[in-house]
Amino acid sequence: MTKYALYPGCVMPTEQYAYEISIRDALPLLNIALVDVEGFSCCGEPMKSMNQLMTLYLSARNLALAEKQNLDLFVPCPMCHLSLSECQRALENNPEMRDRINSMLASEDLQYKGSIDVVHTINLLHDHIGIEEIKKHVKKSLSGLKVATHYGCHLIRPSEVGRPVDSENPQKMETILKVLGAEPLDYPEKLDCCGAMLSANLPESALTKTGQKLQKVQDQGFDVFVDVCPWCHRMFDSKQVKAGETVAVKLEIPVMYLTQLLGLALGVKKEKLGLELNLSPVDKLKLGDK
Amino acid sequence: MGVVDLTSMAEEQSTLRNEINERLLKLKSEISDYCFQCAKCTSGCEAHKLLELEPHKIVALLKRGLIDEMVNSDVIWTCMSCFKCRERCPQKVAPVEILFALKNMAVASGKQIPGKYTSMLQSILSIGLIQDVQSVSNRDNKTKKRDNLGLPKVSKPLDAVKFQTAITKLAVEKI
């Protein structure tokens, strides 16, 4: 078993339970052991518009906490992953800032050293575990399932900071899905944003962005829409009906976390994986009934 | 110290405001000179069609020094931080980062903060996360919470007072 500390962030552990459940159900089957760490806080990314220093401080604080465990950090949320990666880069390039942040962290007996890696679901599966290893564990092929993927903006950009996938033609999720037996297909709107960051101040516009993308995906006849971000999933799955109303379309597209599909392919029972919590019509897929 | 002190232009926050101002002036003098107005940022902008955000114009206005005008404008709050402009700019100007600096300035100047930002900050101050554990419905309309889904306790700051003090200091600490 390879051990990783789990950094849950805010949205996944307080609301997007299906992501967390499917992560905890599926990853041990691929010999990954997750270690829960006490004391984490928000990564700071949602506060970037208010105060960027706060974002940097919060990220450094969480990294410092994880460093105490001497384990690489598994970060399932792309927003957190970007924030933590950007913090690492900023403190590495700017020793003065690093000293200043460390002097602030001292009040909680913490120190940022820069000694660990942060890993998202996609590079954990694709690069750390590896496609060949996943292949060995597939029990139920997802054959015939036409999948549209959605990576989430923060996972693919800005590449300058170092992101787990290519910014203009991300394919790692497709490679993972193919080894599970599914049929991922590219579509013109693949890189479009879900709009979630506008939920704080322009919620109607945020839903419109979601609706516009899902409408195109539905029109193109995909069976399922797959994501790896709790913010995006909240828009595409939890708020799908409302998103449809903003573009005057009845949306009925099953939306799942990659880790849910992975779990099914690895033979986890469909009663697990938090599948009851998806509000989009995932029953349509008749998954795991074979 | 509460959220109002944190985000308003209190006396002790002048250092923060000066710092953001310096950041903007630096962006103005060094970065915006590289922009040759190709508008590649605007052509890919996720907020352009829907909300008429034009990142190349933001850079042009910055170049002319119209900082206060932009800080006071609602348009800076339409960016959904998709980072396409930063990714695609041939001159590495990153309008999205200019927009972050402008929004930080608006907040530090005590302008009214739109939407839920203040409540998210309030929540971070009190529990460390942007929201507390929520009850959700499943497809059969049954209510579920973390504990009855077999999930462990949420990771939060252990010493709330120490955490809160540190965050509060940030508002007056020089960046």
Interface residues (C-beta under 8 A of the other chain):
Chain A: P8 C10 V11 P13 T14 E15 Y17 E20 I21 R24 D36 V37 E38 G39 F40 S41 C42 P46 M47 K48 S49 M50 N51 Q52 L53 M54 Y57 L58 R61 R100 M104 L105 S107 E108 C153 H154 R157 P158 S159 E160 S167 E168 L191 D192 C193 G195 A196 M197 L198 S199 A200 N201 L202 P203 S205 A206 T208 K209 S238 G274 E276 L277 N278 L279 V282 D283
Chain B: T7 L16 E46 A47 L50 L51 W77 T78 C79 M80 S81 C82 F83 K84 R86 E87 K92 A94 F100 A101 K103 N104 V107 A108 I113 P114 G115 K116 Y117 M120 L121 I124 G128 L129 I130 Q131 D132 V133 Q134 V136 S137 N138 R139 D140 K144 R146 L149 G150 L151 P152 V154 S155 K156 P157 L158 D159 K162 F163 T165 A166 I167 K169 L170 A171 E173 I175
